[in-house]
Amino acid sequence: MTAIALSVAGSDSAGGAGIQADLKTFAALGVHGATAITALTAQNTLGVEGVHVVPSGFVIAQMKAVAADLDVGAIKIGMLATTPIIEAVAEGLRSFPGVPVVLDPVMVAATGAVLLDEEAIASLKRVLIPRAIVITPNLPEAARLLETNEARSEEEMRAQAEELKRLGAKAVLIKGGHAKGPAAVDLLRDEEGELRLEAPRIKTKHDHGTGCTLSSAIAAELAKGATLREAARKAKAYVSAAIGRADELHIGNGRGPVHHFHAFWPKPK
């Protein structure tokens, strides 16, 4: 049977993040991707120029249409934008009982554009985080969810992950990409304890969409039947390789995307 994953997220018109990154990731990992689009963004590699939120009723309609016909094995949730969209997605999830949910709490674009207001964050914590098998915040997102300062060490990351688990998620993968040092370390805190995921830090400005890509890679692996820990390991390896090959692409004049199809496209001569 073909593995299927659903992305509930916003659209990136430049193709580097959001729905577009998710579909590329699903395809690269051998999974069919379905979508429910929550917002349209007018953006390029230089920044976000505008956001158009999809009516909440139509978000539910997209999710229900997918549920009525496709055997979805995992769901990735990304950009949600507003409280009505968050509540609509929570309603839509009722059509997917037992399906694991990977929640990437997208709050601010890499360029600084705010994508989730304070009221919406409260709603996210109340109705969606408890539904997730794992949430995947980066350091700024974790700090904002907890209304505290960003973690500056693995010990502080560990403590924040434990606090985030108390919000109801079964597991927390706190990402250390915003930290400094020669290694990029992510910490997964789940019911078994801790899984430390480390990869060399790669020097490149072309890392747009890394958070979307990691969360959708986890969802893809879950859809194929992996455990959460297996999915996290494979997703970390995939994203690290995609970042490592990002400079081979020449897309736009700003912060370009990671190379989702690094395993398939030939290296430039």
C-alpha positions as CSV (number, residue, x, y, z in Angstrom):
1,M,0.0,0.0,0.0
2,T,1.2,3.5,-0.8
3,A,2.2,5.5,2.2
4,I,0.3,8.8,2.4
5,A,1.0,11.9,4.6
6,L,-1.1,15.0,4.8
7,S,0.4,18.5,5.2
8,V,-1.8,21.1,6.8
9,A,0.2,24.3,6.3
10,G,0.7,27.6,4.4
11,S,1.8,28.0,0.8
12,D,5.2,29.6,0.0
13,S,5.0,31.2,-3.4
14,A,8.8,30.9,-3.9
15,G,8.7,27.1,-3.2
16,G,11.2,26.9,-0.4
17,A,9.1,26.3,2.7
18,G,5.5,25.5,3.7
19,I,3.3,23.2,1.6
20,Q,5.9,23.2,-1.2
21,A,8.7,22.0,1.0
22,D,6.5,19.4,2.6
23,L,5.5,17.9,-0.7
24,K,9.1,17.8,-1.9
25,T,10.1,16.1,1.3
26,F,7.3,13.6,1.0
27,A,8.2,12.8,-2.6
28,A,11.9,12.5,-1.8
29,L,11.1,10.0,0.9
30,G,8.7,7.9,-1.1
31,V,5.4,9.1,0.3
32,H,2.4,10.5,-1.5
33,G,1.6,14.0,-0.2
34,A,-1.9,15.4,0.3
35,T,-2.6,18.9,1.4
36,A,-4.9,21.3,3.3
37,I,-3.7,24.8,2.7
38,T,-4.3,27.2,5.6
39,A,-2.8,30.4,4.1
40,L,-1.3,31.8,1.0
41,T,1.9,33.9,1.3
42,A,3.4,36.3,-1.2
43,Q,7.1,35.7,-0.6
44,N,10.4,35.1,-2.2
45,T,13.9,34.4,-0.9
46,L,14.1,38.0,0.3
47,G,11.1,38.0,2.5
48,V,7.3,37.8,3.1
49,E,5.3,40.5,1.3
50,G,1.8,39.4,2.2
51,V,-0.4,36.7,3.8
52,H,-3.9,35.7,2.8
53,V,-5.6,33.4,5.2
54,V,-7.9,30.7,3.8
55,P,-11.4,30.7,5.2
56,S,-11.6,28.4,8.2
57,G,-14.6,26.4,6.8
58,F,-12.6,25.7,3.6
59,V,-9.7,24.4,5.7
60,I,-12.1,21.9,7.3
61,A,-13.5,21.0,3.9
62,Q,-10.0,20.2,2.5
63,M,-9.3,18.0,5.5
64,K,-12.6,16.2,5.3
65,A,-12.3,15.6,1.6
66,V,-8.9,14.0,2.1
67,A,-10.1,11.9,5.0
68,A,-13.1,10.6,3.0
69,D,-10.9,9.0,0.3
70,L,-7.3,8.7,1.3
71,D,-5.7,6.4,3.9
72,V,-3.5,9.0,5.6
73,G,-0.8,7.5,7.8
74,A,0.5,10.7,9.4
75,I,-0.3,14.4,9.5
76,K,2.2,17.3,9.6
77,I,0.8,20.7,10.8
78,G,2.7,23.9,10.0
79,M,1.6,27.5,9.6
80,L,-1.8,28.2,11.1
81,A,-1.9,32.1,11.2
82,T,-5.0,32.7,13.3
83,T,-7.2,31.3,16.1
84,P,-10.1,30.4,13.7
85,I,-7.7,28.4,11.6
86,I,-6.3,26.6,14.6
87,E,-9.8,25.7,15.8
88,A,-10.7,24.6,12.2
89,V,-7.7,22.3,12.1
90,A,-8.6,20.8,15.5
91,E,-12.1,20.2,14.1
92,G,-10.6,18.7,10.9
93,L,-8.5,16.3,12.9
94,R,-11.6,14.6,14.2
95,S,-11.8,13.0,10.7
96,F,-8.4,11.3,11.4
97,P,-8.8,9.3,14.6
98,G,-5.6,7.6,15.7
99,V,-3.4,9.2,13.0
100,P,-0.2,10.6,14.4
101,V,0.2,14.4,14.2
102,V,3.5,16.2,13.9
103,L,3.1,19.8,14.9
104,D,5.6,22.4,13.8
105,P,4.6,25.6,15.7
106,V,5.5,28.1,13.0
107,M,5.4,31.6,14.6
108,V,7.9,33.8,12.9
109,A,9.3,33.6,9.4
110,A,13.1,33.5,9.0
111,T,12.9,37.0,7.7
112,G,11.2,38.2,10.8
113,A,7.6,38.3,9.6
114,V,5.2,37.4,12.5
115,L,3.0,34.4,11.4
116,L,1.1,33.7,14.7
117,D,-0.2,36.2,17.2
118,E,-0.4,35.9,21.0
119,E,-4.1,34.9,21.0
120,A,-3.4,32.2,18.4
121,I,-0.5,30.9,20.5
122,A,-2.8,30.4,23.4
123,S,-5.3,28.5,21.2
124,L,-2.5,26.4,19.8
125,K,-1.5,25.3,23.3
126,R,-5.0,24.6,24.3
127,V,-6.4,22.6,21.3
128,L,-3.6,21.3,19.1
129,I,-0.5,20.6,21.2
130,P,-2.3,17.9,23.3
131,R,-3.3,16.2,20.0
132,A,0.3,15.9,18.7
133,I,2.5,12.8,18.9
134,V,5.4,15.3,18.8
135,I,5.9,19.1,18.5
136,T,9.1,20.4,16.8
137,P,9.8,23.9,18.0
138,N,13.1,25.7,17.4
139,L,14.8,27.7,20.2
140,P,12.8,30.9,19.6
141,E,9.5,29.1,19.2
142,A,10.1,27.0,22.4
143,A,10.9,30.2,24.3
144,R,7.8,31.9,23.0
145,L,5.5,29.0,23.9
146,L,6.9,29.0,27.4
147,E,7.1,32.9,27.7
148,T,10.8,32.7,28.7
149,N,14.3,33.3,27.3
150,E,15.8,31.2,24.6
151,A,17.8,28.2,25.8
152,R,21.5,28.8,25.7
153,S,22.7,25.3,26.5
154,E,21.7,21.6,26.1
155,E,20.7,21.6,29.8
156,E,18.3,24.5,29.2
157,M,17.0,22.9,26.0
158,R,16.3,19.8,28.1
159,A,14.5,21.7,30.8
160,Q,12.4,23.5,28.2
161,A,11.5,20.3,26.4
162,E,10.2,18.9,29.7
163,E,8.1,22.0,30.3
164,L,6.7,21.8,26.8
165,K,5.7,18.1,27.4
166,R,3.6,19.3,30.3
167,L,1.4,21.2,27.7
168,G,0.1,17.8,26.6
169,A,2.3,16.6,23.7
170,K,3.4,13.0,23.8
171,A,7.0,14.1,22.8
172,V,9.0,17.3,22.1
173,L,11.8,17.6,19.6
174,I,13.5,20.9,20.4
175,K,15.8,22.0,17.6
176,G,19.1,23.6,18.2
177,G,19.7,25.0,14.8
178,H,19.7,28.6,16.2
179,A,22.4,27.8,18.7
180,K,26.1,28.3,18.2
181,G,28.9,25.8,18.1
182,P,30.4,23.2,15.6
183,A,27.4,20.8,16.0
184,A,23.7,21.2,15.4
185,V,22.0,19.3,18.3
186,D,18.3,18.5,18.6
187,L,16.9,16.8,21.7
188,L,13.9,14.5,21.6
189,R,12.1,14.1,24.9
190,D,9.6,11.3,24.8
191,E,8.1,8.6,27.1
192,E,11.3,6.6,26.9
193,G,13.5,9.5,28.0
194,E,15.9,11.5,25.7
195,L,17.3,11.0,22.3
196,R,20.1,13.3,21.3
197,L,20.5,14.0,17.6
198,E,23.7,15.6,16.4
199,A,25.0,16.6,13.0
200,P,27.9,18.9,12.0
201,R,26.8,22.5,11.7
202,I,27.0,23.5,8.0
203,K,27.9,27.0,7.0
204,T,25.4,28.2,4.4
205,K,22.8,31.0,4.1
206,H,20.6,28.7,2.1
207,D,18.6,27.0,4.8
208,H,15.1,28.3,4.1
209,G,12.5,25.7,5.0
210,T,14.6,23.6,7.3
211,G,11.9,23.4,10.0
212,C,9.1,22.5,7.6
213,T,11.4,19.9,6.0
214,L,12.3,18.3,9.3
215,S,8.7,18.0,10.5
216,S,7.4,16.7,7.2
217,A,10.3,14.2,7.0
218,I,9.2,12.9,10.5
219,A,5.6,12.6,9.2
220,A,6.7,10.8,6.1
221,E,8.6,8.2,8.1
222,L,5.7,7.8,10.5
223,A,3.4,7.2,7.5
224,K,5.8,4.4,6.4
225,G,5.5,2.7,9.7
226,A,8.6,4.0,11.6
227,T,8.6,4.6,15.3
228,L,8.9,8.2,16.4
229,R,12.6,7.7,17.3
230,E,13.3,6.0,14.0
231,A,11.5,8.8,12.2
232,A,13.4,11.5,14.1
233,R,16.8,9.9,13.3
234,K,16.0,9.5,9.6
235,A,14.5,13.0,9.4
236,K,17.6,14.5,11.0
237,A,19.9,12.7,8.5
238,Y,17.8,13.8,5.6
239,V,17.6,17.5,6.5
240,S,21.4,17.6,7.3
241,A,22.1,16.2,3.8
242,A,19.7,18.6,2.2
243,I,21.4,21.6,4.0
244,G,24.8,20.2,3.0
245,R,23.9,20.3,-0.7
246,A,21.9,23.6,-0.6
247,D,24.7,25.6,-2.1
248,E,24.4,23.6,-5.3
249,L,21.1,25.3,-6.0
250,H,20.9,28.9,-7.3
251,I,17.4,30.2,-6.5
252,G,16.7,33.8,-5.9
253,N,18.9,36.6,-4.5
254,G,18.3,36.0,-0.8
255,R,18.0,33.0,1.6
256,G,17.5,30.0,-0.7
257,P,16.0,26.6,0.1
258,V,17.6,23.4,1.1
259,H,18.1,20.8,-1.5
260,H,15.2,18.4,-1.1
261,F,16.2,16.2,-4.0
262,H,19.9,15.9,-3.2
263,A,19.7,12.2,-3.5
264,F,18.3,12.3,-7.0
265,W,19.8,15.3,-8.8
266,P,23.4,14.9,-10.1
267,K,26.0,17.0,-8.4
268,P,27.2,19.9,-10.6
269,K,30.5,19.4,-12.4
